[in-house]
Amino acid sequence: MNGLHIITPVKDSIESTLETVRAVLSSQISVPFTYTLYNDFSTPENTARLQEESQRMGFRLVNLSDLTTHPSPNYLLVLRRERLECMAEDVGLLIVESDVTVAADTLQGLWDEAVTRSDVGIAAAVTVDAQGQINYPYQHLQGMENQVIDSRKHCSFCCSLLTPELMRRVDFDELDSTKNWFDVTISHRALEAGLHNYVATTLPVVHRPHSSRPWKQLKYKNPLKYYWIKWTRGFDKI
C-alpha cells in the first residue's frame, strides 16, 4: 500500500463538513495522501462555498453533477470511481464521512492497523459522542474500549480504511445499484473473500449521526414517520 486516497462525500451540511475537513487536514500523518470531497448535489450556494473553501484550504473538490444526473445519494458512483483509481496506484481508500471529526492520530492509526496485519479488509475507527461514549453505529462495542476487535459484524464507513487487497478481491461493479449505502455489503464481501475487518476502539472519532441528512434523525425522534418515509420514498436502502 503506497499511500491513501482520503474522501468525504458531502451533501450540504457545510459547517459540519468543514469541521471534518479541518480535522483531516490537520492530522498528524506520515504517509502520502490526497484528500477529495465529493459534492453530491448540494445547493448552488453550498456548492459555491465548497469551491471557495477548496481553493483556500487545499482539498480537491469533485462535483458529482458534472459526472451524473442520478439524484443523490451517489455513494456507489464514488466507490466505483475510487476503487479504480486506488487499484491503479496501489493505495488504500480512507472514507471520513461529513458528520465525523477525526483526532490528530486517527488517520495514521488506521494506516498502522492496516499495514501491520496481512489479512485486513477494513480498518475502522470506533465512533463516540461529544462525551467520549461509544455511539451509533457501534453501540455493541460499549465496554470494549482500548482494544482492536476482529469484527464479524459490519464496519460502518463513518471512518474506515479499505485496503487495496479488499478492492482487488471485491468487485464494486457487482454491488446492487438499487441500494444507497454499501458498508454492510462490502463488510460481508470482505469476510467472504477471506479477509478480516478490524474496529479500533483505541481510535475514537466524534460522530454526529446523520447530521448530513437531517431527515434520518426521525429514526430516533419519530420512528414511525422515519420508516414511512424510508419505505414509501425508497430512501436509505442498505
C-alpha positions as CSV (number, residue, x, y, z in Angstrom):
1,M,0.0,0.0,0.0
2,N,1.7,3.1,-1.3
3,G,-0.5,5.8,0.3
4,L,-4.1,6.8,0.8
5,H,-7.0,8.4,-1.0
6,I,-9.0,10.1,1.7
7,I,-12.5,11.1,0.7
8,T,-15.5,12.8,2.2
9,P,-18.9,12.5,0.4
10,V,-21.0,15.6,1.2
11,K,-24.5,16.9,0.6
12,D,-25.0,20.4,2.2
13,S,-24.4,20.4,6.0
14,I,-21.5,22.7,5.1
15,E,-20.4,23.7,8.6
16,S,-20.1,20.2,9.9
17,T,-18.3,19.2,6.7
18,L,-15.8,22.0,7.1
19,E,-15.1,20.8,10.6
20,T,-14.4,17.4,9.2
21,V,-12.1,18.9,6.6
22,R,-10.1,20.9,9.1
23,A,-9.6,17.8,11.3
24,V,-8.4,15.7,8.3
25,L,-6.1,18.4,7.0
26,S,-4.5,19.0,10.5
27,S,-3.9,15.3,11.1
28,Q,-0.5,14.0,12.1
29,I,0.1,11.5,9.3
30,S,3.4,10.5,7.8
31,V,2.2,8.7,4.6
32,P,1.3,10.4,1.3
33,F,-2.4,11.1,0.7
34,T,-4.8,13.0,-1.4
35,Y,-8.0,14.4,0.0
36,T,-11.1,14.7,-2.1
37,L,-14.6,16.0,-1.3
38,Y,-17.4,14.5,-3.4
39,N,-20.1,17.1,-3.6
40,D,-23.3,15.1,-4.1
41,F,-25.8,17.7,-5.4
42,S,-25.5,20.3,-2.6
43,T,-27.4,23.5,-3.2
44,P,-25.8,26.1,-5.6
45,E,-25.0,28.3,-2.7
46,N,-23.3,25.5,-0.8
47,T,-21.5,24.3,-3.9
48,A,-20.1,27.8,-4.4
49,R,-19.0,27.7,-0.7
50,L,-17.2,24.4,-1.2
51,Q,-15.5,25.7,-4.3
52,E,-14.2,28.7,-2.3
53,E,-13.1,26.6,0.6
54,S,-11.3,24.0,-1.7
55,Q,-9.1,26.8,-3.1
56,R,-8.5,28.3,0.3
57,M,-7.9,25.0,2.3
58,G,-6.4,22.9,-0.5
59,F,-8.6,19.9,-0.9
60,R,-9.8,18.5,-4.2
61,L,-13.5,19.0,-5.0
62,V,-15.4,16.8,-7.4
63,N,-19.0,18.0,-8.2
64,L,-20.9,14.8,-9.0
65,S,-23.3,16.9,-11.0
66,D,-20.5,17.1,-13.6
67,L,-20.4,13.2,-13.7
68,T,-24.1,12.1,-13.4
69,T,-27.7,13.2,-13.5
70,H,-28.6,10.5,-11.0
71,P,-30.1,12.1,-7.8
72,S,-28.3,12.0,-4.5
73,P,-27.1,9.8,-2.9
74,N,-24.4,8.6,-5.3
75,Y,-22.2,6.6,-3.0
76,L,-21.8,3.7,-5.4
77,L,-20.5,6.0,-8.2
78,V,-17.9,7.4,-5.8
79,L,-16.9,3.9,-4.6
80,R,-16.5,2.6,-8.1
81,R,-14.5,5.6,-9.3
82,E,-12.2,5.5,-6.3
83,R,-11.7,1.7,-6.5
84,L,-10.3,2.0,-10.0
85,E,-8.0,4.9,-9.0
86,C,-6.8,3.2,-5.8
87,M,-6.1,-0.1,-7.6
88,A,-4.1,1.8,-10.3
89,E,-2.0,3.5,-7.6
90,D,-2.0,0.6,-5.1
91,V,-3.3,2.9,-2.3
92,G,-5.9,2.5,0.3
93,L,-9.3,4.2,0.4
94,L,-10.0,6.0,3.7
95,I,-13.6,7.3,4.0
96,V,-14.3,10.0,6.5
97,E,-17.9,11.0,6.4
98,S,-19.1,14.6,6.8
99,D,-20.6,14.0,10.2
100,V,-17.3,12.8,11.7
101,T,-14.4,14.6,13.3
102,V,-11.1,12.7,13.5
103,A,-8.5,13.1,16.1
104,A,-4.9,14.1,15.2
105,D,-3.7,10.5,15.3
106,T,-6.7,8.7,13.7
107,L,-5.6,8.5,10.1
108,Q,-2.1,7.4,11.0
109,G,-3.5,4.9,13.4
110,L,-5.8,3.3,10.8
111,W,-2.9,3.1,8.4
112,D,-0.8,1.4,11.1
113,E,-3.5,-1.1,11.8
114,A,-3.9,-1.9,8.1
115,V,-0.2,-2.4,7.4
116,T,0.7,-4.4,10.5
117,R,-1.7,-7.3,9.5
118,S,-1.7,-9.1,6.2
119,D,-5.4,-10.1,6.3
120,V,-7.1,-6.7,6.7
121,G,-10.1,-5.9,4.6
122,I,-11.3,-2.9,6.5
123,A,-9.7,-1.0,9.4
124,A,-12.3,1.2,11.1
125,A,-12.3,3.7,13.9
126,V,-15.0,3.4,16.6
127,T,-17.4,6.3,16.8
128,V,-18.2,8.3,20.0
129,D,-20.3,11.2,21.1
130,A,-19.1,14.5,22.4
131,Q,-18.7,13.0,25.9
132,G,-16.5,10.2,24.6
133,Q,-19.1,7.4,24.9
134,I,-19.3,4.9,22.0
135,N,-22.3,5.7,19.9
136,Y,-24.2,4.7,16.8
137,P,-23.4,2.6,14.9
138,Y,-21.0,0.8,17.3
139,Q,-23.1,0.6,20.4
140,H,-22.5,-3.1,20.5
141,L,-18.8,-2.4,21.4
142,Q,-19.6,-0.5,24.5
143,G,-17.5,-1.9,27.3
144,M,-14.8,-3.0,24.8
145,E,-12.7,0.2,24.9
146,N,-9.0,0.3,24.2
147,Q,-9.0,-2.8,22.0
148,V,-8.7,-3.7,18.4
149,I,-11.5,-6.0,17.6
150,D,-11.7,-8.6,14.8
151,S,-15.3,-7.9,14.0
152,R,-17.8,-10.3,12.4
153,K,-20.4,-7.6,12.3
154,H,-20.2,-5.0,9.6
155,C,-18.0,-1.9,9.8
156,S,-19.5,1.4,9.2
157,F,-17.9,3.7,6.7
158,C,-18.1,6.7,9.1
159,C,-14.3,6.4,9.3
160,S,-12.8,3.4,7.6
161,L,-9.8,2.4,5.6
162,L,-10.5,-0.1,2.7
163,T,-7.3,-1.9,1.8
164,P,-6.0,-2.4,-1.8
165,E,-6.4,-6.2,-1.1
166,L,-10.1,-5.7,-0.4
167,M,-10.6,-3.7,-3.6
168,R,-8.8,-6.4,-5.6
169,R,-11.0,-9.2,-4.1
170,V,-14.3,-7.4,-4.1
171,D,-15.6,-6.0,-7.4
172,F,-17.7,-2.9,-6.7
173,D,-19.3,-3.3,-10.2
174,E,-21.2,-6.3,-8.8
175,L,-22.8,-4.3,-6.0
176,D,-26.6,-3.7,-6.1
177,S,-27.1,-0.4,-7.8
178,T,-30.7,-0.1,-6.3
179,K,-29.2,0.4,-2.8
180,N,-28.0,3.7,-1.3
181,W,-25.4,2.5,1.2
182,F,-22.8,-0.2,0.9
183,D,-20.9,-0.6,4.2
184,V,-22.9,-3.7,5.2
185,T,-22.5,-5.4,1.8
186,I,-18.8,-4.6,1.4
187,S,-18.0,-5.7,5.0
188,H,-19.7,-9.0,4.4
189,R,-18.0,-9.4,1.0
190,A,-14.6,-8.8,2.6
191,L,-15.3,-11.6,5.1
192,E,-16.4,-13.9,2.3
193,A,-13.2,-13.1,0.4
194,G,-11.2,-14.4,3.4
195,L,-10.2,-11.0,4.8
196,H,-10.8,-9.6,8.4
197,N,-12.4,-6.4,9.4
198,Y,-11.0,-4.7,12.5
199,V,-12.6,-1.9,14.6
200,A,-10.1,0.1,16.7
201,T,-11.8,1.3,19.9
202,T,-8.3,2.8,20.6
203,L,-9.0,5.3,17.8
204,P,-12.3,7.1,18.7
205,V,-13.7,9.7,16.3
206,V,-16.6,12.0,17.2
207,H,-19.7,11.2,15.3
208,R,-22.8,13.4,15.0
209,P,-25.2,10.7,13.5
210,H,-27.0,11.8,10.3
211,S,-26.1,15.4,10.6
212,S,-25.6,15.5,6.8
213,R,-29.1,14.0,6.2
214,P,-31.3,15.5,9.0
215,W,-34.5,13.6,7.9
216,K,-32.8,10.5,9.3
217,Q,-33.0,11.9,12.8
218,L,-36.6,10.9,12.7
219,K,-35.4,7.3,13.3
220,Y,-34.9,8.3,16.9
221,K,-37.5,11.1,17.4
222,N,-40.4,9.6,15.4
223,P,-39.5,6.1,14.1
224,L,-43.0,5.5,12.6
225,K,-42.5,8.6,10.4
226,Y,-38.9,7.6,9.6
227,Y,-39.9,4.1,8.4
228,W,-42.9,5.6,6.5
229,I,-40.6,7.9,4.5
230,K,-38.0,5.2,4.1
231,W,-40.3,2.7,2.5
232,T,-42.7,5.0,0.6
233,R,-40.0,7.1,-0.9
234,G,-37.4,4.3,-1.3
235,F,-34.8,6.1,0.8
236,D,-31.9,4.7,2.8
237,K,-31.5,1.3,1.1
238,I,-28.8,-0.7,2.7
